[in-house]
Amino acid sequence: MNVELKALEDNMTWSIVPLLPNSHAIGCKWVYKVKLKANGDIERYKARLVAKGYNQVEGFDFQETYSPVAKQTSVRVFFAVATMCNWTLSQLDVNNAFLNGDLEEEVYMELPQGYDIKGEYPAKGKMSMSDYSLFTMKKEYGSFTALLVYVDDIIVGSTSTKASDDVKQYLKSQFKLKDLRNVKYFLGLKIDQSAKGISICQRKKSKKQQVVARSSTEAEYRSMATACCEVIWLKVLLADLDVRHDESVSFYCDNQSVLNICKNPVFHEQTKHIEMDCHFIREKLNKTFHT
């Protein structure tokens, strides 16, 4: 708790001020966690002070909240490219990541338990948000470095150890962070690095579909539309990771009804509720044929 309070002071997160008339101070609470090593031994005890943001009303007290969160697909593609290109990988953990922004609004918070100060003045802080989770850098001498962010966990992959060290050194000059060196665990993934390459083990990968289909044809057509969107996005992501893929991607389907809908420009009662998906698939199909 003392370490957390000192970090709040070092980052100049708040200033102690009297509560203005007609202003409301939200509460705060301590959250405790025991960090474990890979073998189950205790690494350290962690305390974090959080504001009770659930007391605030969206649209009145704030407009939006954001943390840089990489998609699971981005994470898997990142490690796949790292394996293919034999990148050096390292992991960084930003200390008190939520303290490194600037609020555009004034927020009043009650003083936390354990804060050694007399009086009833609440805390006031400022914070702002960005909207990126993947950063890439290609230098003139040919090295390529990618940086993947998930809230306060960062993975740095690079074709050059020197370029990777330069990036980490720059980040250390801007933020307080821990260099965990080789990546071992990241978002439920277990990563093993050796001379042979990188192996990844994932315990969780399934979820329920968001839409209930009325038929197997509709289900397969919606799946094709979703897969098509994902492939287009993946090609853009791979280009960002310096991997070119200019060839068309083939889709395979053994449902004749779906194939007929793809080719038939006429809509009818059975397809009007999936008209948007039909337009999307047909547009991509026609573009492929014309090019």
Helices and strands as residue ranges (DSSP letters): H 2-10, E 14-16, E 28-36, E 42-51, G 53-55, H 72-85, E 88-94, G 97-99, E 107-109, E 123-125, E 134-138, E 144-150, E 153-158, H 161-174, E 177-181, E 185-186, E 189-194, E 197-202, H 216-240, H 256-263, G 272-274, H 275-290
